[in-house]
Amino acid sequence: MAEDCCSFHLISGDGVLNMEGLENFSRTTNLSQRGVSYAVVAIMGPQSGGKSTLLNKLFQTDFKMMDADDGRTQTTQGIWIAKAIGIEPFTIAIDVEGSDSRERGQDGATFEKQSALFALAIADIVMINMWCHDIGREHAANRPLLKVVFEAMLRLFRARKTTLLFVLRDQTKTPFERLEHSLKEDIEKIWAEIPKPDAYKGTPLGDFFKVEITALPSYEFEEDKFKVKVDRLRQQFFHSISPGGLAGDRKDVQPASGFALRAEQIWKTIKENKDLDLPAMEVMVATFRCDQIAKETLSRLNSDKAWLALRKDAQARLAPKFRKRITSILENTLSRYDKEAIHFKESIRDDKRKELEKEVLQVLHPAYVAMLRHLRSRALKFFKTGMMKKVKRATEDGFEASIESTVQHAMDKFEKESRDVSISREWDASAAREKLFSEIETTKLKTKTKFYEVYNTMKAKAVRGLALGIGGVTGAGVATATFIGDWDAVAAKKAGEATSTQVRTIIKRRMLKLDNFIYNMNPNNNASPDCENASDGGDDLEGDGADDIEGDGADDLEGDGADELEGDGADDLEGDGDGADDLKGDGVDELEGDGADDLEGDGADDLEGDGDGADDLEGDNADDLADDDVDCENDDYEDD
């Protein structure tokens, strides 16, 4: 199937521009995707001079041609446009209504000037179609037309370096070189005669135009020769915008995506008889098109598959490789804008790009907020896990410091991970950080309150249990200190220290077994906590967990909890009277078995130096904290 040139009536004979047809032409031919790799060729000249025929032969278009049998009447009215077939780069052919027509008469001068100005403002190459025998004639048709062209160019407010390709029709026997020389003299003379603004006085013609001249045989009488010469001329339009090509010297090329809007604005300004300030108009077109491209780019983001997948993933969990994925989405979106807007004015393009980047970050921001929510939950879970380990291994000494170190560790963890998922300085994690700190402080306060309640209760029961056991059989501990204190101060001191250490040993041993502070934890301490259920952690302390501390906890300490100390309940300490036996399994036998020796010989050393009790409370405390750090780190998810 032959390629369609998509010709249509761009501007009617009444001067009405067909914007809908122009936009459809741009879409159908994919003109808007060409960037600056395109050329515009317009043809002007007297009526019935064969302009449409020449364009059709050059570019394989289908502009309406004059039928000689109908007489030499006006064929093209207004301005027509089509795509050149088989020419690279993409080339737009514009057929302009002929000048000096009988149909327009004296009133035709206005439209003639308007169409000439439009052609010069929009085209890279303007073909001037003229009869060969008019060269050198003062009042021939080419002179008024050239004056119109030159005057129009001066109204464009800058030198666009348009190529003027003079096509001499029906070449005579006069050598081409002489024809070319005569024509150039006429052109220079006309240029020198027309009035110019002060800014352009003395400016040579070459600053505004690149002049090329060619000649063709008669189409009517030498059709075969005509076709051969036209085929040669056609070759000059291939790569016309490359250096050395017909339009190789063009300046300030505007992107093809703005062609329709630019054509509309140029014609509107011409019709209103206003000065055609092309630089200002190009700023307006660039602003409009860059804004339009940015909106289209942002709209495409909302249906982008990668973004939709990441947004869904981030809402459900800690999305893997979040930063890498969201950075890629941002860069790809901006890259699409850059590709379409690259040829517009740099300052305008860059300003609109910055606005687009802010808007894209706003679209992506909810995924970042969702990630902060997951990270906050993970940090809170991390804190609670570490805190429970500290509680179960702690005594009153050093408990505050160990908890504060866990708080700081959890906050540092959140701070690092929140930075790792951010891609903009405008993305602020302060609100999530403050909420996490508040949650940690609330949890810490509740836990500390219950810790001291449990610790003090157990301490009292442990001392009472020791007293019962010592009174029955041992002669060690507190009783020993009392018995020997009057006659041996050194032995009394050792007995007091042994008693204090033994109390702490019992408390620690029992704290390690407390169910009060165990809530919804994986038995495997090295397993990663479920961040998705991290929000349940708060419920554990305030809901079921709190029940353990505030509900059954007190019972455990005073009722069943005392069983933890001796085995069968508080009755074992206070009710049955065989507390000494019950305490034998709880470390009291350490006082009873080796009691005297331990107090007087190696025992004191064991309690103060290498003994398990002191080590567990005072020696291992730092180790416990270090171990907890490792355990907590093992709870971390793999960094994205």
KAURPE-V742010 format. One record per residue. N is the residue number from 0. RES is the residue in three letters. PHI is phi in radians with two decimals (* if undefined). BURIAL is + if it has 16 or more other C-alpha atoms within 10 Angstrom, else -. Layout:
<<N RES PHI BURIAL> <N RES PHI BURIAL>>
//
This chain:
<<0 MET * -> <1 ALA -1.15 -> <2 GLU -1.22 -> <3 ASP -1.58 -> <4 CYS -1.42 +> <5 CYS 0.99 +> <6 SER -1.20 +> <7 PHE -2.76 +> <8 HIS -1.42 +> <9 LEU -1.36 +> <10 ILE -2.26 +> <11 SER -1.26 -> <12 GLY -1.09 -> <13 ASP -1.56 -> <14 GLY 1.52 +> <15 VAL -1.72 -> <16 LEU -1.48 +> <17 ASN -1.58 -> <18 MET -1.18 -> <19 GLU -1.09 -> <20 GLY -1.14 -> <21 LEU -1.19 +> <22 GLU -1.15 +> <23 ASN -1.16 -> <24 PHE -1.06 +> <25 SER -1.08 +> <26 ARG -1.22 -> <27 THR -1.12 -> <28 THR -1.63 +> <29 ASN 1.06 -> <30 LEU -1.03 +> <31 SER -1.14 +> <32 GLN -1.61 -> <33 ARG -1.52 -> <34 GLY 1.11 +> <35 VAL -1.89 +> <36 SER -1.57 +> <37 TYR -2.77 +> <38 ALA -2.39 +> <39 VAL -2.10 +> <40 VAL -2.09 +> <41 ALA -2.08 +> <42 ILE -2.18 +> <43 MET -2.30 +> <44 GLY 2.77 +> <45 PRO -1.17 +> <46 GLN -1.04 +> <47 SER 1.04 +> <48 GLY -1.69 +> <49 GLY 1.54 +> <50 LYS -1.14 +> <51 SER -1.13 +> <52 THR -1.07 +> <53 LEU -1.09 +> <54 LEU -1.08 +> <55 ASN -1.12 +> <56 LYS -1.28 -> <57 LEU -1.27 +> <58 PHE -2.05 +> <59 GLN 1.01 +> <60 THR -1.57 +> <61 ASP -2.27 +> <62 PHE -1.11 +> <63 LYS -1.16 -> <64 MET -1.92 +> <65 MET -1.24 +> <66 ASP -1.74 -> <67 ALA -1.05 -> <68 ASP -1.17 -> <69 ASP -1.57 -> <70 GLY 1.65 -> <71 ARG -1.57 -> <72 THR -2.05 -> <73 GLN -1.16 +> <74 THR -1.84 +> <75 THR -1.58 +> <76 GLN -2.01 +> <77 GLY 1.29 +> <78 ILE -2.30 +> <79 TRP -1.98 +> <80 ILE -2.47 +> <81 ALA -2.76 +> <82 LYS -1.66 +> <83 ALA -1.25 +> <84 ILE -1.59 +> <85 GLY 1.37 -> <86 ILE -1.84 +> <87 GLU -2.18 -> <88 PRO -1.34 +> <89 PHE -0.88 +> <90 THR -2.20 +> <91 ILE -1.75 +> <92 ALA -1.82 +> <93 ILE -2.11 +> <94 ASP -1.80 +> <95 VAL -1.72 +> <96 GLU -0.91 +> <97 GLY -1.17 +> <98 SER -1.53 +> <99 ASP 1.02 +> <100 SER -1.53 +> <101 ARG -1.17 -> <102 GLU -1.12 -> <103 ARG -1.48 -> <104 GLY 1.11 -> <105 GLN -1.17 -> <106 ASP -1.33 -> <107 GLY -1.32 +> <108 ALA -1.08 -> <109 THR -1.12 -> <110 PHE -1.16 +> <111 GLU -1.07 +> <112 LYS -1.19 +> <113 GLN -1.11 +> <114 SER -1.21 +> <115 ALA -1.13 +> <116 LEU -1.11 +> <117 PHE -1.09 +> <118 ALA -1.07 +> <119 LEU -1.18 +> <120 ALA -1.31 +> <121 ILE -1.85 +> <122 ALA -1.73 +> <123 ASP -1.57 +> <124 ILE -2.23 +> <125 VAL -1.97 +> <126 MET -1.54 +> <127 ILE -1.77 +> <128 ASN -1.56 +> <129 MET -2.53 +> <130 TRP -1.37 +> <131 CYS -1.09 +> <132 HIS -1.31 -> <133 ASP -1.49 +> <134 ILE -1.16 +> <135 GLY 1.54 -> <136 ARG -1.63 -> <137 GLU -1.10 -> <138 HIS -1.95 -> <139 ALA -1.26 -> <140 ALA -1.12 +> <141 ASN -1.28 +> <142 ARG -1.19 +> <143 PRO -1.03 -> <144 LEU -1.15 +> <145 LEU -1.12 +> <146 LYS -1.10 +> <147 VAL -1.06 +> <148 VAL -1.10 +> <149 PHE -1.19 +> <150 GLU -1.12 +> <151 ALA -1.13 +> <152 MET -1.08 +> <153 LEU -1.19 +> <154 ARG -1.46 +> <155 LEU -1.46 +> <156 PHE 1.19 +> <157 ARG -3.01 -> <158 ALA -1.53 +> <159 ARG -1.50 +> <160 LYS 1.02 +> <161 THR -1.35 +> <162 THR -1.53 +> <163 LEU -1.74 +> <164 LEU -1.83 +> <165 PHE -1.45 +> <166 VAL -1.95 +> <167 LEU -1.55 +> <168 ARG -1.60 +> <169 ASP 1.01 +> <170 GLN -1.01 +> <171 THR -1.62 -> <172 LYS -1.34 -> <173 THR -1.10 -> <174 PRO -0.94 -> <175 PHE -1.05 -> <176 GLU -1.08 -> <177 ARG -1.24 -> <178 LEU -1.08 +> <179 GLU -1.12 +> <180 HIS -1.12 -> <181 SER -1.10 -> <182 LEU -1.13 +> <183 LYS -1.11 -> <184 GLU -1.11 -> <185 ASP -1.09 +> <186 ILE -1.11 +> <187 GLU -1.11 -> <188 LYS -1.14 -> <189 ILE -1.10 -> <190 TRP -1.10 +> <191 ALA -1.24 -> <192 GLU -1.42 -> <193 ILE -1.30 -> <194 PRO -1.19 -> <195 LYS -2.23 +> <196 PRO -1.09 -> <197 ASP -0.94 -> <198 ALA -1.15 -> <199 TYR -2.01 -> <200 LYS -1.13 -> <201 GLY 1.45 -> <202 THR -1.32 -> <203 PRO -1.23 -> <204 LEU -1.00 +> <205 GLY -1.12 -> <206 ASP -1.27 -> <207 PHE -1.81 +> <208 PHE -2.31 +> <209 LYS -1.84 +> <210 VAL -1.76 +> <211 GLU -2.22 -> <212 ILE -2.32 +> <213 THR -2.48 -> <214 ALA -2.31 +> <215 LEU -2.22 +> <216 PRO -1.19 +> <217 SER -1.23 +> <218 TYR -1.25 +> <219 GLU -1.31 -> <220 PHE -1.79 -> <221 GLU -2.36 -> <222 GLU -1.06 -> <223 ASP -1.14 -> <224 LYS -1.11 -> <225 PHE -1.04 +> <226 LYS -1.11 +> <227 VAL -1.10 -> <228 LYS -1.16 -> <229 VAL -1.16 +> <230 ASP -1.09 -> <231 ARG -1.16 -> <232 LEU -1.12 -> <233 ARG -1.02 -> <234 GLN -1.09 -> <235 GLN -1.24 -> <236 PHE -1.54 +> <237 PHE -1.29 +> <238 HIS 0.97 +> <239 SER -1.13 +> <240 ILE -1.65 +> <241 SER -1.30 -> <242 PRO -0.95 -> <243 GLY 1.57 -> <244 GLY -1.37 -> <245 LEU -0.99 +> <246 ALA -1.96 +> <247 GLY -1.15 +> <248 ASP -1.73 +> <249 ARG -1.10 +> <250 LYS -2.16 -> <251 ASP 0.88 -> <252 VAL -1.21 +> <253 GLN -1.79 +> <254 PRO -1.06 +> <255 ALA -1.12 +> <256 SER -1.14 +> <257 GLY -1.77 +> <258 PHE -1.08 +> <259 ALA -1.07 +> <260 LEU -1.14 +> <261 ARG -1.11 +> <262 ALA -1.06 +> <263 GLU -1.09 -> <264 GLN -1.19 +> <265 ILE -1.10 +> <266 TRP -1.14 +> <267 LYS -1.06 +> <268 THR -1.15 -> <269 ILE -1.13 +> <270 LYS -1.09 -> <271 GLU -1.43 -> <272 ASN 1.01 -> <273 LYS -1.73 -> <274 ASP -1.11 -> <275 LEU -1.57 +> <276 ASP -1.52 -> <277 LEU -1.08 +> <278 PRO -1.00 -> <279 ALA -1.14 -> <280 MET -1.18 -> <281 GLU -1.20 +> <282 VAL -1.11 -> <283 MET -1.10 -> <284 VAL -1.14 +> <285 ALA -1.10 +> <286 THR -1.08 +> <287 PHE -1.13 -> <288 ARG -1.23 +> <289 CYS -1.13 +> <290 ASP -1.14 +> <291 GLN -1.14 -> <292 ILE -1.11 +> <293 ALA -1.09 +> <294 LYS -1.13 -> <295 GLU -1.12 -> <296 THR -1.13 +> <297 LEU -1.15 +> <298 SER -1.12 -> <299 ARG -1.15 -> <300 LEU -1.07 +> <301 ASN -1.14 -> <302 SER -2.03 -> <303 ASP -1.20 -> <304 LYS -1.12 -> <305 ALA -1.11 -> <306 TRP -1.21 +> <307 LEU -1.09 -> <308 ALA -1.18 -> <309 LEU -1.18 +> <310 ARG -1.07 +> <311 LYS -1.16 -> <312 ASP -1.12 +> <313 ALA -1.18 +> <314 GLN -1.21 +> <315 ALA -1.56 -> <316 ARG -2.86 -> <317 LEU -1.28 +> <318 ALA -1.15 +> <319 PRO -1.09 -> <320 LYS 0.89 -> <321 PHE -1.04 +> <322 ARG -1.10 +> <323 LYS -1.09 -> <324 ARG -1.21 -> <325 ILE -1.29 +> <326 THR -1.13 +> <327 SER -1.08 -> <328 ILE -1.11 +> <329 LEU -1.09 +> <330 GLU -1.13 -> <331 ASN -1.14 -> <332 THR -1.14 +> <333 LEU -1.17 +> <334 SER -1.13 -> <335 ARG -1.10 +> <336 TYR -1.11 +> <337 ASP -1.02 +> <338 LYS -1.10 -> <339 GLU -1.49 +> <340 ALA -1.77 +> <341 ILE -1.02 -> <342 HIS -1.62 +> <343 PHE -1.45 +> <344 LYS -0.89 +> <345 GLU -1.02 -> <346 SER -1.09 -> <347 ILE -1.21 +> <348 ARG -1.06 +> <349 ASP -1.21 +> <350 ASP -1.07 -> <351 LYS -1.20 +> <352 ARG -1.13 +> <353 LYS -1.10 -> <354 GLU -1.11 -> <355 LEU -1.11 +> <356 GLU -1.06 +> <357 LYS -1.09 -> <358 GLU -1.18 -> <359 VAL -1.14 +> <360 LEU -1.10 +> <361 GLN -1.17 -> <362 VAL -1.16 -> <363 LEU -1.41 +> <364 HIS -0.99 +> <365 PRO -0.99 -> <366 ALA -1.17 +> <367 TYR -1.13 +> <368 VAL -1.08 +> <369 ALA -1.11 +> <370 MET -1.14 +> <371 LEU -1.07 +> <372 ARG -1.10 +> <373 HIS -1.16 +> <374 LEU -1.16 +> <375 ARG -1.11 +> <376 SER -1.12 +> <377 ARG -1.16 +> <378 ALA -1.12 +> <379 LEU -1.16 +> <380 LYS -1.10 +> <381 PHE -1.02 +> <382 PHE -1.10 +> <383 LYS -1.12 +> <384 THR -1.08 +> <385 GLY -1.10 +> <386 MET -1.14 +> <387 MET -1.11 +> <388 LYS -1.14 +> <389 LYS -1.14 +> <390 VAL -1.09 +> <391 LYS -1.24 +> <392 ARG -1.91 +> <393 ALA -1.63 +> <394 THR -2.07 +> <395 GLU -1.09 -> <396 ASP -1.26 -> <397 GLY 1.42 -> <398 PHE -1.11 +> <399 GLU -1.03 -> <400 ALA -1.11 -> <401 SER -1.16 +> <402 ILE -1.18 +> <403 GLU -1.09 -> <404 SER -1.15 +> <405 THR -1.19 +> <406 VAL -1.02 +> <407 GLN -1.12 -> <408 HIS -1.09 +> <409 ALA -1.14 +> <410 MET -1.16 +> <411 ASP -1.10 -> <412 LYS -1.07 +> <413 PHE -1.10 +> <414 GLU -1.04 +> <415 LYS -1.15 -> <416 GLU -1.21 +> <417 SER -1.21 +> <418 ARG -1.19 +> <419 ASP -1.20 -> <420 VAL -1.82 +> <421 SER -1.64 +> <422 ILE -2.16 +> <423 SER -2.57 -> <424 ARG -1.16 -> <425 GLU -1.35 -> <426 TRP -1.44 +> <427 ASP -1.97 -> <428 ALA -1.75 +> <429 SER -1.08 -> <430 ALA -1.11 -> <431 ALA -1.15 +> <432 ARG -1.11 +> <433 GLU -1.13 -> <434 LYS -1.16 -> <435 LEU -1.07 +> <436 PHE -1.08 +> <437 SER -1.10 -> <438 GLU -1.11 -> <439 ILE -1.14 +> <440 GLU -1.10 -> <441 THR -1.11 -> <442 THR -1.11 +> <443 LYS -1.07 +> <444 LEU -1.10 -> <445 LYS -1.09 -> <446 THR -1.17 +> <447 LYS -1.07 +> <448 THR -1.04 -> <449 LYS -1.23 +> <450 PHE -1.04 +> <451 TYR -1.16 -> <452 GLU -1.10 +> <453 VAL -1.14 +> <454 TYR -1.04 +> <455 ASN -1.15 -> <456 THR -1.12 +> <457 MET -1.16 +> <458 LYS -1.09 +> <459 ALA -1.13 -> <460 LYS -1.20 +> <461 ALA -1.13 +> <462 VAL -1.08 +> <463 ARG -1.13 +> <464 GLY -1.12 +> <465 LEU -1.12 +> <466 ALA -1.08 +> <467 LEU -1.10 +> <468 GLY -1.17 +> <469 ILE -1.13 +> <470 GLY -1.04 +> <471 GLY -1.43 -> <472 VAL -2.43 -> <473 THR -1.48 +> <474 GLY 1.24 +> <475 ALA -2.02 +> <476 GLY 1.13 +> <477 VAL -1.11 +> <478 ALA -1.07 +> <479 THR -1.06 +> <480 ALA -1.04 +> <481 THR -1.20 -> <482 PHE -1.15 -> <483 ILE -1.78 +> <484 GLY -1.07 +> <485 ASP -1.27 -> <486 TRP -2.05 -> <487 ASP -2.54 -> <488 ALA -1.12 -> <489 VAL -1.15 -> <490 ALA -1.15 +> <491 ALA -1.12 +> <492 LYS -1.12 -> <493 LYS -1.11 +> <494 ALA -1.14 +> <495 GLY -1.14 +> <496 GLU -1.13 +> <497 ALA -1.08 +> <498 THR -1.11 +> <499 SER -1.06 -> <500 THR -1.11 +> <501 GLN -1.12 +> <502 VAL -1.04 +> <503 ARG -1.14 +> <504 THR -1.08 +> <505 ILE -1.12 +> <506 ILE -1.08 +> <507 LYS -1.06 +> <508 ARG -1.03 +> <509 ARG -1.33 +> <510 MET -1.10 +> <511 LEU -1.12 -> <512 LYS -1.77 -> <513 LEU -1.15 +> <514 ASP -1.49 +> <515 ASN -0.97 +> <516 PHE -1.81 +> <517 ILE -1.76 +> <518 TYR -2.49 +> <519 ASN 0.85 -> <520 MET -1.92 +> <521 ASN -1.20 -> <522 PRO -0.98 -> <523 ASN -1.50 -> <524 ASN -1.17 -> <525 ASN -1.53 -> <526 ALA -1.28 -> <527 SER -1.29 +> <528 PRO -1.16 +> <529 ASP -1.37 +> <530 CYS -1.15 +> <531 GLU -1.14 -> <532 ASN -1.77 -> <533 ALA -1.05 +> <534 SER -1.15 +> <535 ASP -1.24 +> <536 GLY -1.03 +> <537 GLY -1.12 +> <538 ASP -1.14 -> <539 ASP -1.09 +> <540 LEU -1.35 +> <541 GLU -1.72 +> <542 GLY -1.85 -> <543 ASP -1.17 +> <544 GLY -1.07 +> <545 ALA -1.15 +> <546 ASP -1.05 -> <547 ASP -1.09 +> <548 ILE -1.44 +> <549 GLU -1.67 +> <550 GLY -1.63 -> <551 ASP -1.28 +> <552 GLY -0.99 +> <553 ALA -1.11 +> <554 ASP -1.11 -> <555 ASP -1.07 +> <556 LEU -1.30 +> <557 GLU -1.76 +> <558 GLY -1.93 +> <559 ASP -1.19 +> <560 GLY -1.01 +> <561 ALA -1.12 +> <562 ASP -1.00 +> <563 GLU -1.03 +> <564 LEU -1.33 +> <565 GLU -2.03 +> <566 GLY 2.19 +> <567 ASP -2.01 -> <568 GLY 2.08 +> <569 ALA -1.07 +> <570 ASP -1.04 +> <571 ASP -1.10 +> <572 LEU -1.44 +> <573 GLU -2.00 -> <574 GLY -1.60 -> <575 ASP -1.42 -> <576 GLY 1.40 -> <577 ASP -1.90 -> <578 GLY -1.05 +> <579 ALA -1.09 +> <580 ASP -1.14 +> <581 ASP -1.12 +> <582 LEU -1.35 +> <583 LYS -1.09 +> <584 GLY -1.45 -> <585 ASP -1.95 +> <586 GLY 1.73 +> <587 VAL -1.22 +> <588 ASP -1.07 +> <589 GLU -1.10 -> <590 LEU -1.43 +> <591 GLU -1.47 +> <592 GLY -1.22 -> <593 ASP -1.77 +> <594 GLY -0.80 +> <595 ALA -1.13 +> <596 ASP -1.09 -> <597 ASP -1.10 +> <598 LEU -1.26 +> <599 GLU -1.71 -> <600 GLY -1.87 -> <601 ASP -1.40 +> <602 GLY -1.02 +> <603 ALA -1.08 +> <604 ASP -1.09 -> <605 ASP -1.09 +> <606 LEU -1.25 +> <607 GLU -1.61 +> <608 GLY -1.87 -> <609 ASP -1.66 -> <610 GLY -1.02 +> <611 ASP -1.12 +> <612 GLY -1.08 +> <613 ALA -1.15 +> <614 ASP -1.05 +> <615 ASP -1.07 +> <616 LEU -1.50 +> <617 GLU -1.85 +> <618 GLY -1.43 -> <619 ASP -1.37 +> <620 ASN -0.97 +> <621 ALA -1.15 -> <622 ASP -1.11 -> <623 ASP -1.01 +> <624 LEU -1.12 +> <625 ALA -1.12 -> <626 ASP -1.08 -> <627 ASP -1.07 +> <628 ASP -1.07 +> <629 VAL -1.15 -> <630 ASP -1.05 +> <631 CYS -1.15 +> <632 GLU -1.13 -> <633 ASN -1.15 -> <634 ASP -1.34 +> <635 ASP -1.15 +> <636 TYR -1.35 -> <637 GLU -1.13 -> <638 ASP -1.04 -> <639 ASP -1.22 ->>
//
